[in-house]
Amino acid sequence: MRQKNNFQKRVLDIVKLIPKGEVSTYAKVAALAGSPRACRAVGNILNKNTDPEVPCHRVIRSDGKIGGYNGGAQMKITLLKKEKAIK
């Protein structure tokens, strides 16, 4: 990811705080970052993230569906199952 703007930094910092075994939603992350309508922007930021310290796989859609992941949806499911965040 290129140089990050303030919103991108807030999103990544918020996602870093999601504990292992738990998930959040794109909408909740957007709201916590100060832009409640920026769900798609959150998804785009996370899709471009390469920092392993940011657990992007812990962010799902508000309807409970998995959503995208830069490592592929199956990898996201595998990681969430391993962390016991989903069954």
PyMOL Python script that loads the backbone (N, CA, C, O; Angstrom):
from pymol import cmd

cmd.read_pdbstr("""\
ATOM      1  N   MET A   1       0.856  -1.172   0.000  1.00  0.00           N
ATOM      2  CA  MET A   1       0.000   0.000   0.000  1.00  0.00           C
ATOM      3  C   MET A   1       0.901   1.233   0.000  1.00  0.00           C
ATOM      4  O   MET A   1       1.902   1.288   0.714  1.00  0.00           O
ATOM      5  N   ARG A   2       0.536   2.192  -0.791  1.00  0.00           N
ATOM      6  CA  ARG A   2       1.284   3.454  -0.837  1.00  0.00           C
ATOM      7  C   ARG A   2       1.136   4.191   0.482  1.00  0.00           C
ATOM      8  O   ARG A   2       0.600   3.656   1.452  1.00  0.00           O
ATOM      9  N   GLN A   3       1.612   5.409   0.504  1.00  0.00           N
ATOM     10  CA  GLN A   3       1.467   6.233   1.701  1.00  0.00           C
ATOM     11  C   GLN A   3      -0.006   6.293   2.101  1.00  0.00           C
ATOM     12  O   GLN A   3      -0.883   6.510   1.266  1.00  0.00           O
ATOM     13  N   LYS A   4      -0.254   6.099   3.384  1.00  0.00           N
ATOM     14  CA  LYS A   4      -1.624   6.037   3.874  1.00  0.00           C
ATOM     15  C   LYS A   4      -2.127   7.412   4.304  1.00  0.00           C
ATOM     16  O   LYS A   4      -1.383   8.207   4.878  1.00  0.00           O
ATOM     17  N   ASN A   5      -3.405   7.680   4.016  1.00  0.00           N
ATOM     18  CA  ASN A   5      -4.018   8.903   4.529  1.00  0.00           C
ATOM     19  C   ASN A   5      -4.560   8.612   5.937  1.00  0.00           C
ATOM     20  O   ASN A   5      -4.481   7.479   6.412  1.00  0.00           O
ATOM     21  N   ASN A   6      -5.098   9.617   6.588  1.00  0.00           N
ATOM     22  CA  ASN A   6      -5.566   9.451   7.966  1.00  0.00           C
ATOM     23  C   ASN A   6      -6.663   8.403   8.100  1.00  0.00           C
ATOM     24  O   ASN A   6      -6.654   7.619   9.048  1.00  0.00           O
ATOM     25  N   PHE A   7      -7.607   8.380   7.166  1.00  0.00           N
ATOM     26  CA  PHE A   7      -8.686   7.397   7.230  1.00  0.00           C
ATOM     27  C   PHE A   7      -8.123   5.986   7.106  1.00  0.00           C
ATOM     28  O   PHE A   7      -8.513   5.094   7.860  1.00  0.00           O
ATOM     29  N   GLN A   8      -7.214   5.780   6.169  1.00  0.00           N
ATOM     30  CA  GLN A   8      -6.601   4.460   6.010  1.00  0.00           C
ATOM     31  C   GLN A   8      -5.874   4.032   7.293  1.00  0.00           C
ATOM     32  O   GLN A   8      -5.980   2.882   7.720  1.00  0.00           O
ATOM     33  N   LYS A   9      -5.154   4.946   7.885  1.00  0.00           N
ATOM     34  CA  LYS A   9      -4.437   4.626   9.135  1.00  0.00           C
ATOM     35  C   LYS A   9      -5.414   4.262  10.246  1.00  0.00           C
ATOM     36  O   LYS A   9      -5.187   3.311  10.994  1.00  0.00           O
ATOM     37  N   ARG A  10      -6.506   5.026  10.351  1.00  0.00           N
ATOM     38  CA  ARG A  10      -7.510   4.725  11.388  1.00  0.00           C
ATOM     39  C   ARG A  10      -8.112   3.343  11.166  1.00  0.00           C
ATOM     40  O   ARG A  10      -8.275   2.574  12.113  1.00  0.00           O
ATOM     41  N   VAL A  11      -8.442   3.027   9.922  1.00  0.00           N
ATOM     42  CA  VAL A  11      -9.026   1.718   9.608  1.00  0.00           C
ATOM     43  C   VAL A  11      -8.066   0.605  10.025  1.00  0.00           C
ATOM     44  O   VAL A  11      -8.467  -0.334  10.713  1.00  0.00           O
ATOM     45  N   LEU A  12      -6.830   0.701   9.622  1.00  0.00           N
ATOM     46  CA  LEU A  12      -5.855  -0.347   9.944  1.00  0.00           C
ATOM     47  C   LEU A  12      -5.623  -0.448  11.450  1.00  0.00           C
ATOM     48  O   LEU A  12      -5.480  -1.548  11.982  1.00  0.00           O
ATOM     49  N   ASP A  13      -5.585   0.677  12.129  1.00  0.00           N
ATOM     50  CA  ASP A  13      -5.412   0.663  13.591  1.00  0.00           C
ATOM     51  C   ASP A  13      -6.605   0.006  14.286  1.00  0.00           C
ATOM     52  O   ASP A  13      -6.431  -0.727  15.259  1.00  0.00           O
ATOM     53  N   ILE A  14      -7.796   0.261  13.795  1.00  0.00           N
ATOM     54  CA  ILE A  14      -9.008  -0.333  14.375  1.00  0.00           C
ATOM     55  C   ILE A  14      -9.002  -1.840  14.161  1.00  0.00           C
ATOM     56  O   ILE A  14      -9.307  -2.602  15.079  1.00  0.00           O
ATOM     57  N   VAL A  15      -8.658  -2.267  12.963  1.00  0.00           N
ATOM     58  CA  VAL A  15      -8.655  -3.693  12.655  1.00  0.00           C
ATOM     59  C   VAL A  15      -7.598  -4.429  13.486  1.00  0.00           C
ATOM     60  O   VAL A  15      -7.802  -5.581  13.869  1.00  0.00           O
ATOM     61  N   LYS A  16      -6.489  -3.778  13.761  1.00  0.00           N
ATOM     62  CA  LYS A  16      -5.452  -4.385  14.621  1.00  0.00           C
ATOM     63  C   LYS A  16      -5.989  -4.726  16.005  1.00  0.00           C
ATOM     64  O   LYS A  16      -5.467  -5.623  16.667  1.00  0.00           O
ATOM     65  N   LEU A  17      -7.021  -4.023  16.444  1.00  0.00           N
ATOM     66  CA  LEU A  17      -7.570  -4.221  17.789  1.00  0.00           C
ATOM     67  C   LEU A  17      -8.604  -5.347  17.873  1.00  0.00           C
ATOM     68  O   LEU A  17      -9.042  -5.693  18.970  1.00  0.00           O
ATOM     69  N   ILE A  18      -8.997  -5.921  16.743  1.00  0.00           N
ATOM     70  CA  ILE A  18      -9.987  -7.007  16.767  1.00  0.00           C
ATOM     71  C   ILE A  18      -9.302  -8.242  17.343  1.00  0.00           C
ATOM     72  O   ILE A  18      -8.336  -8.741  16.765  1.00  0.00           O
ATOM     73  N   PRO A  19      -9.793  -8.737  18.471  1.00  0.00           N
ATOM     74  CA  PRO A  19      -9.129  -9.881  19.113  1.00  0.00           C
ATOM     75  C   PRO A  19      -9.259 -11.171  18.309  1.00  0.00           C
ATOM     76  O   PRO A  19     -10.220 -11.367  17.564  1.00  0.00           O
ATOM     77  N   LYS A  20      -8.282 -12.033  18.477  1.00  0.00           N
ATOM     78  CA  LYS A  20      -8.318 -13.359  17.871  1.00  0.00           C
ATOM     79  C   LYS A  20      -9.586 -14.064  18.341  1.00  0.00           C
ATOM     80  O   LYS A  20      -9.930 -14.014  19.521  1.00  0.00           O
ATOM     81  N   GLY A  21     -10.271 -14.714  17.421  1.00  0.00           N
ATOM     82  CA  GLY A  21     -11.499 -15.422  17.759  1.00  0.00           C
ATOM     83  C   GLY A  21     -12.750 -14.577  17.642  1.00  0.00           C
ATOM     84  O   GLY A  21     -13.854 -15.063  17.888  1.00  0.00           O
ATOM     85  N   GLU A  22     -12.588 -13.305  17.265  1.00  0.00           N
ATOM     86  CA  GLU A  22     -13.729 -12.416  17.098  1.00  0.00           C
ATOM     87  C   GLU A  22     -13.695 -11.805  15.700  1.00  0.00           C
ATOM     88  O   GLU A  22     -12.662 -11.792  15.031  1.00  0.00           O
ATOM     89  N   VAL A  23     -14.844 -11.303  15.284  1.00  0.00           N
ATOM     90  CA  VAL A  23     -14.934 -10.609  13.994  1.00  0.00           C
ATOM     91  C   VAL A  23     -15.624  -9.270  14.211  1.00  0.00           C
ATOM     92  O   VAL A  23     -16.301  -9.047  15.215  1.00  0.00           O
ATOM     93  N   SER A  24     -15.432  -8.396  13.245  1.00  0.00           N
ATOM     94  CA  SER A  24     -16.155  -7.133  13.190  1.00  0.00           C
ATOM     95  C   SER A  24     -16.709  -7.028  11.777  1.00  0.00           C
ATOM     96  O   SER A  24     -16.493  -7.919  10.955  1.00  0.00           O
ATOM     97  N   THR A  25     -17.413  -5.956  11.496  1.00  0.00           N
ATOM     98  CA  THR A  25     -17.956  -5.762  10.153  1.00  0.00           C
ATOM     99  C   THR A  25     -17.313  -4.556   9.494  1.00  0.00           C
ATOM    100  O   THR A  25     -16.763  -3.677  10.158  1.00  0.00           O
ATOM    101  N   TYR A  26     -17.396  -4.539   8.177  1.00  0.00           N
ATOM    102  CA  TYR A  26     -16.892  -3.390   7.429  1.00  0.00           C
ATOM    103  C   TYR A  26     -17.600  -2.120   7.901  1.00  0.00           C
ATOM    104  O   TYR A  26     -16.974  -1.068   8.031  1.00  0.00           O
ATOM    105  N   ALA A  27     -18.907  -2.221   8.158  1.00  0.00           N
ATOM    106  CA  ALA A  27     -19.687  -1.057   8.595  1.00  0.00           C
ATOM    107  C   ALA A  27     -19.232  -0.562   9.966  1.00  0.00           C
ATOM    108  O   ALA A  27     -19.103   0.643  10.185  1.00  0.00           O
ATOM    109  N   LYS A  28     -18.994  -1.479  10.873  1.00  0.00           N
ATOM    110  CA  LYS A  28     -18.570  -1.080  12.213  1.00  0.00           C
ATOM    111  C   LYS A  28     -17.184  -0.432  12.167  1.00  0.00           C
ATOM    112  O   LYS A  28     -16.942   0.572  12.836  1.00  0.00           O
ATOM    113  N   VAL A  29     -16.283  -1.007  11.379  1.00  0.00           N
ATOM    114  CA  VAL A  29     -14.946  -0.419  11.239  1.00  0.00           C
ATOM    115  C   VAL A  29     -15.052   0.977  10.640  1.00  0.00           C
ATOM    116  O   VAL A  29     -14.383   1.903  11.098  1.00  0.00           O
ATOM    117  N   ALA A  30     -15.887   1.132   9.620  1.00  0.00           N
ATOM    118  CA  ALA A  30     -16.069   2.447   8.993  1.00  0.00           C
ATOM    119  C   ALA A  30     -16.589   3.462  10.008  1.00  0.00           C
ATOM    120  O   ALA A  30     -16.107   4.593  10.067  1.00  0.00           O
ATOM    121  N   ALA A  31     -17.574   3.053  10.807  1.00  0.00           N
ATOM    122  CA  ALA A  31     -18.138   3.955  11.815  1.00  0.00           C
ATOM    123  C   ALA A  31     -17.089   4.332  12.850  1.00  0.00           C
ATOM    124  O   ALA A  31     -16.963   5.503  13.209  1.00  0.00           O
ATOM    125  N   LEU A  32     -16.344   3.360  13.327  1.00  0.00           N
ATOM    126  CA  LEU A  32     -15.303   3.640  14.324  1.00  0.00           C
ATOM    127  C   LEU A  32     -14.201   4.545  13.764  1.00  0.00           C
ATOM    128  O   LEU A  32     -13.572   5.307  14.498  1.00  0.00           O
ATOM    129  N   ALA A  33     -13.981   4.446  12.447  1.00  0.00           N
ATOM    130  CA  ALA A  33     -12.962   5.281  11.798  1.00  0.00           C
ATOM    131  C   ALA A  33     -13.486   6.680  11.487  1.00  0.00           C
ATOM    132  O   ALA A  33     -12.740   7.528  10.997  1.00  0.00           O
ATOM    133  N   GLY A  34     -14.776   6.929  11.771  1.00  0.00           N
ATOM    134  CA  GLY A  34     -15.320   8.264  11.603  1.00  0.00           C
ATOM    135  C   GLY A  34     -16.096   8.500  10.324  1.00  0.00           C
ATOM    136  O   GLY A  34     -16.529   9.622  10.062  1.00  0.00           O
ATOM    137  N   SER A  35     -16.280   7.453   9.518  1.00  0.00           N
ATOM    138  CA  SER A  35     -17.032   7.594   8.264  1.00  0.00           C
ATOM    139  C   SER A  35     -17.996   6.421   8.126  1.00  0.00           C
ATOM    140  O   SER A  35     -17.703   5.463   7.410  1.00  0.00           O
ATOM    141  N   PRO A  36     -19.140   6.483   8.800  1.00  0.00           N
ATOM    142  CA  PRO A  36     -20.046   5.335   8.851  1.00  0.00           C
ATOM    143  C   PRO A  36     -20.558   4.830   7.508  1.00  0.00           C
ATOM    144  O   PRO A  36     -20.997   3.683   7.416  1.00  0.00           O
ATOM    145  N   ARG A  37     -20.514   5.643   6.479  1.00  0.00           N
ATOM    146  CA  ARG A  37     -21.004   5.205   5.167  1.00  0.00           C
ATOM    147  C   ARG A  37     -19.883   4.672   4.271  1.00  0.00           C
ATOM    148  O   ARG A  37     -20.126   4.364   3.104  1.00  0.00           O
ATOM    149  N   ALA A  38     -18.683   4.560   4.788  1.00  0.00           N
ATOM    150  CA  ALA A  38     -17.512   4.193   3.982  1.00  0.00           C
ATOM    151  C   ALA A  38     -17.169   2.702   4.052  1.00  0.00           C
ATOM    152  O   ALA A  38     -15.996   2.330   4.090  1.00  0.00           O
ATOM    153  N   CYS A  39     -18.193   1.861   4.068  1.00  0.00           N
ATOM    154  CA  CYS A  39     -17.963   0.405   4.157  1.00  0.00           C
ATOM    155  C   CYS A  39     -17.115  -0.110   3.003  1.00  0.00           C
ATOM    156  O   CYS A  39     -16.183  -0.888   3.210  1.00  0.00           O
ATOM    157  N   ARG A  40     -17.436   0.322   1.795  1.00  0.00           N
ATOM    158  CA  ARG A  40     -16.673  -0.135   0.618  1.00  0.00           C
ATOM    159  C   ARG A  40     -15.234   0.352   0.682  1.00  0.00           C
ATOM    160  O   ARG A  40     -14.314  -0.371   0.298  1.00  0.00           O
ATOM    161  N   ALA A  41     -15.036   1.559   1.160  1.00  0.00           N
ATOM    162  CA  ALA A  41     -13.674   2.082   1.287  1.00  0.00           C
ATOM    163  C   ALA A  41     -12.874   1.227   2.262  1.00  0.00           C
ATOM    164  O   ALA A  41     -11.698   0.949   2.029  1.00  0.00           O
ATOM    165  N   VAL A  42     -13.511   0.811   3.353  1.00  0.00           N
ATOM    166  CA  VAL A  42     -12.841  -0.071   4.318  1.00  0.00           C
ATOM    167  C   VAL A  42     -12.432  -1.367   3.621  1.00  0.00           C
ATOM    168  O   VAL A  42     -11.298  -1.823   3.767  1.00  0.00           O
ATOM    169  N   GLY A  43     -13.358  -1.959   2.861  1.00  0.00           N
ATOM    170  CA  GLY A  43     -13.043  -3.182   2.134  1.00  0.00           C
ATOM    171  C   GLY A  43     -11.882  -3.000   1.174  1.00  0.00           C
ATOM    172  O   GLY A  43     -11.017  -3.869   1.072  1.00  0.00           O
ATOM    173  N   ASN A  44     -11.858  -1.879   0.471  1.00  0.00           N
ATOM    174  CA  ASN A  44     -10.759  -1.611  -0.467  1.00  0.00           C
ATOM    175  C   ASN A  44      -9.431  -1.433   0.253  1.00  0.00           C
ATOM    176  O   ASN A  44      -8.396  -1.906  -0.217  1.00  0.00           O
ATOM    177  N   ILE A  45      -9.459  -0.760   1.383  1.00  0.00           N
ATOM    178  CA  ILE A  45      -8.234  -0.568   2.168  1.00  0.00           C
ATOM    179  C   ILE A  45      -7.702  -1.911   2.629  1.00  0.00           C
ATOM    180  O   ILE A  45      -6.510  -2.191   2.501  1.00  0.00           O
ATOM    181  N   LEU A  46      -8.586  -2.745   3.167  1.00  0.00           N
ATOM    182  CA  LEU A  46      -8.160  -4.039   3.684  1.00  0.00           C
ATOM    183  C   LEU A  46      -7.697  -4.964   2.560  1.00  0.00           C
ATOM    184  O   LEU A  46      -6.774  -5.757   2.747  1.00  0.00           O
ATOM    185  N   ASN A  47      -8.335  -4.864   1.399  1.00  0.00           N
ATOM    186  CA  ASN A  47      -7.945  -5.709   0.270  1.00  0.00           C
ATOM    187  C   ASN A  47      -6.533  -5.398  -0.210  1.00  0.00           C
ATOM    188  O   ASN A  47      -5.847  -6.280  -0.727  1.00  0.00           O
ATOM    189  N   LYS A  48      -6.097  -4.162  -0.044  1.00  0.00           N
ATOM    190  CA  LYS A  48      -4.768  -3.749  -0.504  1.00  0.00           C
ATOM    191  C   LYS A  48      -3.700  -3.897   0.590  1.00  0.00           C
ATOM    192  O   LYS A  48      -2.510  -3.741   0.318  1.00  0.00           O
ATOM    193  N   ASN A  49      -4.118  -4.191   1.804  1.00  0.00           N
ATOM    194  CA  ASN A  49      -3.179  -4.275   2.915  1.00  0.00           C
ATOM    195  C   ASN A  49      -2.279  -5.502   2.792  1.00  0.00           C
ATOM    196  O   ASN A  49      -2.746  -6.589   2.452  1.00  0.00           O
ATOM    197  N   THR A  50      -0.997  -5.325   3.070  1.00  0.00           N
ATOM    198  CA  THR A  50      -0.047  -6.438   3.070  1.00  0.00           C
ATOM    199  C   THR A  50       0.643  -6.603   4.418  1.00  0.00           C
ATOM    200  O   THR A  50       1.511  -7.462   4.567  1.00  0.00           O
ATOM    201  N   ASP A  51       0.268  -5.792   5.393  1.00  0.00           N
ATOM    202  CA  ASP A  51       0.886  -5.857   6.721  1.00  0.00           C
ATOM    203  C   ASP A  51       0.308  -7.037   7.497  1.00  0.00           C
ATOM    204  O   ASP A  51      -0.887  -7.047   7.793  1.00  0.00           O
ATOM    205  N   PRO A  52       1.134  -8.033   7.835  1.00  0.00           N
ATOM    206  CA  PRO A  52       0.625  -9.201   8.559  1.00  0.00           C
ATOM    207  C   PRO A  52       0.160  -8.884   9.981  1.00  0.00           C
ATOM    208  O   PRO A  52      -0.496  -9.711  10.614  1.00  0.00           O
ATOM    209  N   GLU A  53       0.488  -7.710  10.482  1.00  0.00           N
ATOM    210  CA  GLU A  53       0.052  -7.292  11.820  1.00  0.00           C
ATOM    211  C   GLU A  53      -1.421  -6.869  11.831  1.00  0.00           C
ATOM    212  O   GLU A  53      -2.018  -6.725  12.898  1.00  0.00           O
ATOM    213  N   VAL A  54      -1.999  -6.672  10.657  1.00  0.00           N
ATOM    214  CA  VAL A  54      -3.395  -6.249  10.533  1.00  0.00           C
ATOM    215  C   VAL A  54      -4.232  -7.469  10.142  1.00  0.00           C
ATOM    216  O   VAL A  54      -4.127  -7.945   9.012  1.00  0.00           O
ATOM    217  N   PRO A  55      -5.058  -7.982  11.054  1.00  0.00           N
ATOM    218  CA  PRO A  55      -5.833  -9.193  10.774  1.00  0.00           C
ATOM    219  C   PRO A  55      -7.090  -8.912   9.937  1.00  0.00           C
ATOM    220  O   PRO A  55      -8.214  -8.991  10.432  1.00  0.00           O
ATOM    221  N   CYS A  56      -6.873  -8.585   8.673  1.00  0.00           N
ATOM    222  CA  CYS A  56      -7.969  -8.213   7.776  1.00  0.00           C
ATOM    223  C   CYS A  56      -9.029  -9.300   7.673  1.00  0.00           C
ATOM    224  O   CYS A  56     -10.197  -9.008   7.415  1.00  0.00           O
ATOM    225  N   HIS A  57      -8.632 -10.547   7.873  1.00  0.00           N
ATOM    226  CA  HIS A  57      -9.578 -11.655   7.746  1.00  0.00           C
ATOM    227  C   HIS A  57     -10.659 -11.620   8.826  1.00  0.00           C
ATOM    228  O   HIS A  57     -11.658 -12.330   8.709  1.00  0.00           O
ATOM    229  N   ARG A  58     -10.486 -10.826   9.856  1.00  0.00           N
ATOM    230  CA  ARG A  58     -11.458 -10.736  10.947  1.00  0.00           C
ATOM    231  C   ARG A  58     -12.585  -9.750  10.660  1.00  0.00           C
ATOM    232  O   ARG A  58     -13.429  -9.515  11.525  1.00  0.00           O
ATOM    233  N   VAL A  59     -12.614  -9.175   9.471  1.00  0.00           N
ATOM    234  CA  VAL A  59     -13.667  -8.227   9.107  1.00  0.00           C
ATOM    235  C   VAL A  59     -14.571  -8.896   8.072  1.00  0.00           C
ATOM    236  O   VAL A  59     -14.115  -9.353   7.024  1.00  0.00           O
ATOM    237  N   ILE A  60     -15.873  -8.942   8.397  1.00  0.00           N
ATOM    238  CA  ILE A  60     -16.854  -9.609   7.540  1.00  0.00           C
ATOM    239  C   ILE A  60     -17.970  -8.636   7.175  1.00  0.00           C
ATOM    240  O   ILE A  60     -18.014  -7.504   7.657  1.00  0.00           O
ATOM    241  N   ARG A  61     -18.859  -9.097   6.322  1.00  0.00           N
ATOM    242  CA  ARG A  61     -19.999  -8.268   5.911  1.00  0.00           C
ATOM    243  C   ARG A  61     -21.039  -8.192   7.027  1.00  0.00           C
ATOM    244  O   ARG A  61     -21.095  -9.073   7.885  1.00  0.00           O
ATOM    245  N   SER A  62     -21.842  -7.169   7.019  1.00  0.00           N
ATOM    246  CA  SER A  62     -22.894  -6.979   8.025  1.00  0.00           C
ATOM    247  C   SER A  62     -23.957  -8.070   7.970  1.00  0.00           C
ATOM    248  O   SER A  62     -24.619  -8.339   8.973  1.00  0.00           O
ATOM    249  N   ASP A  63     -24.128  -8.698   6.812  1.00  0.00           N
ATOM    250  CA  ASP A  63     -25.127  -9.759   6.688  1.00  0.00           C
ATOM    251  C   ASP A  63     -24.585 -11.119   7.133  1.00  0.00           C
ATOM    252  O   ASP A  63     -25.267 -12.135   6.998  1.00  0.00           O
ATOM    253  N   GLY A  64     -23.368 -11.137   7.658  1.00  0.00           N
ATOM    254  CA  GLY A  64     -22.769 -12.370   8.157  1.00  0.00           C
ATOM    255  C   GLY A  64     -21.975 -13.147   7.129  1.00  0.00           C
ATOM    256  O   GLY A  64     -21.296 -14.115   7.471  1.00  0.00           O
ATOM    257  N   LYS A  65     -22.051 -12.733   5.860  1.00  0.00           N
ATOM    258  CA  LYS A  65     -21.263 -13.404   4.832  1.00  0.00           C
ATOM    259  C   LYS A  65     -19.800 -13.015   4.986  1.00  0.00           C
ATOM    260  O   LYS A  65     -19.477 -11.978   5.564  1.00  0.00           O
ATOM    261  N   ILE A  66     -18.937 -13.848   4.470  1.00  0.00           N
ATOM    262  CA  ILE A  66     -17.496 -13.689   4.671  1.00  0.00           C
ATOM    263  C   ILE A  66     -16.938 -12.418   4.046  1.00  0.00           C
ATOM    264  O   ILE A  66     -16.151 -11.714   4.679  1.00  0.00           O
ATOM    265  N   GLY A  67     -17.327 -12.117   2.829  1.00  0.00           N
ATOM    266  CA  GLY A  67     -16.769 -10.958   2.139  1.00  0.00           C
ATOM    267  C   GLY A  67     -15.432 -11.303   1.504  1.00  0.00           C
ATOM    268  O   GLY A  67     -15.021 -12.463   1.509  1.00  0.00           O
ATOM    269  N   GLY A  68     -14.765 -10.321   0.968  1.00  0.00           N
ATOM    270  CA  GLY A  68     -13.510 -10.538   0.258  1.00  0.00           C
ATOM    271  C   GLY A  68     -12.304 -10.632   1.178  1.00  0.00           C
ATOM    272  O   GLY A  68     -12.364 -10.330   2.370  1.00  0.00           O
ATOM    273  N   TYR A  69     -11.212 -11.064   0.572  1.00  0.00           N
ATOM    274  CA  TYR A  69      -9.941 -11.178   1.298  1.00  0.00           C
ATOM    275  C   TYR A  69      -8.844 -11.281   0.259  1.00  0.00           C
ATOM    276  O   TYR A  69      -8.994 -12.005  -0.725  1.00  0.00           O
ATOM    277  N   ASN A  70      -7.747 -10.573   0.456  1.00  0.00           N
ATOM    278  CA  ASN A  70      -6.699 -10.580  -0.562  1.00  0.00           C
ATOM    279  C   ASN A  70      -6.001 -11.928  -0.690  1.00  0.00           C
ATOM    280  O   ASN A  70      -5.279 -12.153  -1.661  1.00  0.00           O
ATOM    281  N   GLY A  71      -6.199 -12.821   0.262  1.00  0.00           N
ATOM    282  CA  GLY A  71      -5.661 -14.178   0.171  1.00  0.00           C
ATOM    283  C   GLY A  71      -6.682 -15.166  -0.363  1.00  0.00           C
ATOM    284  O   GLY A  71      -6.404 -16.362  -0.446  1.00  0.00           O
ATOM    285  N   GLY A  72      -7.862 -14.677  -0.726  1.00  0.00           N
ATOM    286  CA  GLY A  72      -8.928 -15.524  -1.234  1.00  0.00           C
ATOM    287  C   GLY A  72      -9.939 -15.859  -0.138  1.00  0.00           C
ATOM    288  O   GLY A  72      -9.589 -15.956   1.038  1.00  0.00           O
ATOM    289  N   ALA A  73     -11.188 -16.033  -0.541  1.00  0.00           N
ATOM    290  CA  ALA A  73     -12.261 -16.287   0.422  1.00  0.00           C
ATOM    291  C   ALA A  73     -12.039 -17.575   1.206  1.00  0.00           C
ATOM    292  O   ALA A  73     -12.329 -17.627   2.401  1.00  0.00           O
ATOM    293  N   GLN A  74     -11.526 -18.622   0.544  1.00  0.00           N
ATOM    294  CA  GLN A  74     -11.317 -19.889   1.250  1.00  0.00           C
ATOM    295  C   GLN A  74     -10.257 -19.737   2.337  1.00  0.00           C
ATOM    296  O   GLN A  74     -10.391 -20.316   3.415  1.00  0.00           O
ATOM    297  N   MET A  75      -9.214 -18.971   2.068  1.00  0.00           N
ATOM    298  CA  MET A  75      -8.180 -18.734   3.083  1.00  0.00           C
ATOM    299  C   MET A  75      -8.764 -17.962   4.259  1.00  0.00           C
ATOM    300  O   MET A  75      -8.430 -18.239   5.411  1.00  0.00           O
ATOM    301  N   LYS A  76      -9.632 -16.998   3.978  1.00  0.00           N
ATOM    302  CA  LYS A  76     -10.277 -16.222   5.037  1.00  0.00           C
ATOM    303  C   LYS A  76     -11.108 -17.150   5.920  1.00  0.00           C
ATOM    304  O   LYS A  76     -11.050 -17.058   7.146  1.00  0.00           O
ATOM    305  N   ILE A  77     -11.873 -18.035   5.304  1.00  0.00           N
ATOM    306  CA  ILE A  77     -12.684 -18.996   6.054  1.00  0.00           C
ATOM    307  C   ILE A  77     -11.787 -19.897   6.898  1.00  0.00           C
ATOM    308  O   ILE A  77     -12.075 -20.136   8.071  1.00  0.00           O
ATOM    309  N   THR A  78     -10.711 -20.392   6.313  1.00  0.00           N
ATOM    310  CA  THR A  78      -9.773 -21.260   7.032  1.00  0.00           C
ATOM    311  C   THR A  78      -9.201 -20.554   8.257  1.00  0.00           C
ATOM    312  O   THR A  78      -9.144 -21.132   9.343  1.00  0.00           O
ATOM    313  N   LEU A  79      -8.782 -19.314   8.081  1.00  0.00           N
ATOM    314  CA  LEU A  79      -8.209 -18.555   9.208  1.00  0.00           C
ATOM    315  C   LEU A  79      -9.244 -18.319  10.305  1.00  0.00           C
ATOM    316  O   LEU A  79      -8.935 -18.464  11.488  1.00  0.00           O
ATOM    317  N   LEU A  80     -10.465 -17.959   9.924  1.00  0.00           N
ATOM    318  CA  LEU A  80     -11.509 -17.707  10.917  1.00  0.00           C
ATOM    319  C   LEU A  80     -11.900 -18.988  11.654  1.00  0.00           C
ATOM    320  O   LEU A  80     -12.175 -18.949  12.853  1.00  0.00           O
ATOM    321  N   LYS A  81     -11.928 -20.111  10.957  1.00  0.00           N
ATOM    322  CA  LYS A  81     -12.216 -21.388  11.617  1.00  0.00           C
ATOM    323  C   LYS A  81     -11.093 -21.758  12.572  1.00  0.00           C
ATOM    324  O   LYS A  81     -11.352 -22.229  13.680  1.00  0.00           O
ATOM    325  N   LYS A  82      -9.858 -21.554  12.158  1.00  0.00           N
ATOM    326  CA  LYS A  82      -8.704 -21.865  13.000  1.00  0.00           C
ATOM    327  C   LYS A  82      -8.751 -21.051  14.296  1.00  0.00           C
ATOM    328  O   LYS A  82      -8.384 -21.546  15.362  1.00  0.00           O
ATOM    329  N   GLU A  83      -9.201 -19.808  14.195  1.00  0.00           N
ATOM    330  CA  GLU A  83      -9.296 -18.937  15.369  1.00  0.00           C
ATOM    331  C   GLU A  83     -10.611 -19.149  16.140  1.00  0.00           C
ATOM    332  O   GLU A  83     -10.848 -18.513  17.167  1.00  0.00           O
ATOM    333  N   LYS A  84     -11.457 -20.053  15.628  1.00  0.00           N
ATOM    334  CA  LYS A  84     -12.752 -20.346  16.234  1.00  0.00           C
ATOM    335  C   LYS A  84     -13.698 -19.138  16.239  1.00  0.00           C
ATOM    336  O   LYS A  84     -14.551 -18.998  17.115  1.00  0.00           O
ATOM    337  N   ALA A  85     -13.519 -18.269  15.231  1.00  0.00           N
ATOM    338  CA  ALA A  85     -14.387 -17.116  15.073  1.00  0.00           C
ATOM    339  C   ALA A  85     -15.666 -17.493  14.325  1.00  0.00           C
ATOM    340  O   ALA A  85     -16.697 -16.834  14.458  1.00  0.00           O
ATOM    341  N   ILE A  86     -15.579 -18.571  13.533  1.00  0.00           N
ATOM    342  CA  ILE A  86     -16.753 -19.131  12.849  1.00  0.00           C
ATOM    343  C   ILE A  86     -16.676 -20.647  12.963  1.00  0.00           C
ATOM    344  O   ILE A  86     -15.630 -21.211  13.285  1.00  0.00           O
ATOM    345  N   LYS A  87     -17.811 -21.298  12.690  1.00  0.00           N
ATOM    346  CA  LYS A  87     -17.830 -22.775  12.744  1.00  0.00           C
ATOM    347  C   LYS A  87     -17.561 -23.365  11.391  1.00  0.00           C
ATOM    348  O   LYS A  87     -17.539 -24.587  11.244  1.00  0.00           O
TER     349      LYS A  87
END
""", "prot")
cmd.dss("prot")
cmd.show_as("cartoon", "prot")
cmd.util.cbc("prot")
cmd.orient("prot")
